[in-house]
Amino acid sequence: MTQITGKATIRVDGTELRTAPGATLDTGGEKREPKVGAGKVWGFSEDTQAPEVTCKVYHTADTSLKKLGAITSATLSFECDTGAKFVLREAFVTEPPKLDAKDGTVELKFSAISCDEA
């Protein structure tokens, strides 16, 4: 039976993050918008979208929010439990890390120059 992705392992410069379930990957690329008029679709325009990864990592005594927020020019790998692997080059954190004391997680949002299937 075919396995469907249910988990992801995320590494930044080879170091595995303690990720909680629910990480997402947007591979980026071209976003297309239909162009309409006179009751017809005439075509589309394109706009380039950057790749993005969002995840929550568990916060422990040795988790540095400052170091997480300072990530730039990193190699980020997103590996699915199905074996599919994606590599984001020159990845960087896009927003300051947000600590949720209720569930003990830190929300991280990354973007990058490119995303390739490995």
C-alpha positions as CSV (number, residue, x, y, z in Angstrom):
1,M,0.0,0.0,0.0
2,T,1.2,3.5,-0.8
3,Q,2.4,5.6,2.1
4,I,1.1,9.1,2.5
5,T,3.3,11.8,4.1
6,G,2.4,12.3,7.7
7,K,5.7,13.5,9.3
8,A,8.6,15.7,8.3
9,T,12.1,16.0,9.7
10,I,13.6,19.5,9.3
11,R,17.3,20.2,9.5
12,V,19.1,23.6,9.4
13,D,22.8,23.3,8.3
14,G,22.6,19.6,9.3
15,T,21.2,20.1,12.8
16,E,17.7,18.5,13.3
17,L,15.1,20.8,14.8
18,R,12.8,19.4,17.5
19,T,9.7,19.9,15.4
20,A,6.1,19.4,16.5
21,P,3.6,17.8,14.1
22,G,2.2,20.1,11.4
23,A,5.2,21.5,9.5
24,T,4.3,22.9,6.0
25,L,6.4,23.4,2.9
26,D,5.5,25.7,0.0
27,T,8.0,25.0,-2.8
28,G,7.5,28.4,-4.4
29,G,7.5,29.1,-8.1
30,E,5.1,30.8,-10.3
31,K,1.7,31.9,-9.1
32,R,-0.8,32.5,-12.0
33,E,-3.7,34.9,-12.0
34,P,-6.4,34.6,-14.6
35,K,-7.1,37.7,-16.7
36,V,-10.7,38.1,-17.7
37,G,-12.9,40.4,-19.6
38,A,-16.1,40.4,-21.7
39,G,-17.2,37.2,-19.9
40,K,-14.1,35.3,-21.1
41,V,-10.7,34.2,-19.7
42,W,-8.1,35.8,-22.0
43,G,-5.0,34.4,-20.3
44,F,-3.0,34.7,-17.2
45,S,-0.1,36.7,-15.6
46,E,2.6,35.2,-13.4
47,D,4.2,36.4,-10.2
48,T,7.2,34.6,-8.6
49,Q,6.6,33.3,-5.1
50,A,9.5,32.4,-2.7
51,P,9.6,29.0,-1.1
52,E,8.5,28.9,2.5
53,V,8.6,26.5,5.5
54,T,6.6,26.9,8.6
55,C,7.0,24.8,11.7
56,K,6.9,24.7,15.5
57,V,9.8,23.5,17.5
58,Y,9.7,22.4,21.1
59,H,11.2,24.9,23.5
60,T,13.7,23.6,26.1
61,A,16.2,25.2,28.5
62,D,18.9,25.0,25.8
63,T,16.7,26.5,23.0
64,S,18.0,30.0,22.1
65,L,15.3,32.2,20.6
66,K,18.0,34.7,19.6
67,K,20.0,32.0,17.6
68,L,16.8,30.8,15.9
69,G,15.9,34.3,14.9
70,A,19.4,35.0,13.5
71,I,19.3,32.1,11.0
72,T,20.4,33.4,7.5
73,S,22.1,31.8,4.5
74,A,21.4,28.3,5.8
75,T,20.7,25.0,4.0
76,L,17.4,23.8,5.2
77,S,16.2,20.2,4.4
78,F,12.6,19.1,4.7
79,E,12.4,15.3,4.6
80,C,9.1,13.5,4.6
81,D,8.5,10.1,6.2
82,T,7.8,8.8,2.7
83,G,11.4,9.5,1.7
84,A,10.7,12.6,-0.4
85,K,13.3,15.3,0.4
86,F,13.5,19.0,-0.4
87,V,16.5,21.3,0.0
88,L,16.0,25.1,0.5
89,R,19.2,27.0,-0.3
90,E,20.2,30.2,1.5
91,A,17.3,29.9,3.9
92,F,16.5,32.6,6.4
93,V,14.0,33.2,9.2
94,T,11.4,35.7,8.0
95,E,9.9,36.8,11.4
96,P,11.1,36.9,15.0
97,P,10.4,33.5,16.7
98,K,7.2,33.4,18.7
99,L,7.2,31.3,22.0
100,D,3.9,29.8,23.0
101,A,4.3,29.0,26.7
102,K,1.0,27.1,26.8
103,D,2.2,24.3,24.5
104,G,5.9,24.8,24.8
105,T,6.6,25.6,21.2
106,V,8.3,28.2,19.1
107,E,6.8,29.1,15.8
108,L,9.4,29.5,12.9
109,K,8.8,30.8,9.4
110,F,11.6,30.4,6.8
111,S,12.0,31.5,3.2
112,A,14.8,30.8,0.8
113,I,16.4,31.6,-2.5
114,S,15.4,28.2,-4.0
115,C,13.7,24.9,-3.3
116,D,14.9,21.7,-5.0
117,E,13.7,18.1,-4.8
118,A,16.6,16.0,-3.7
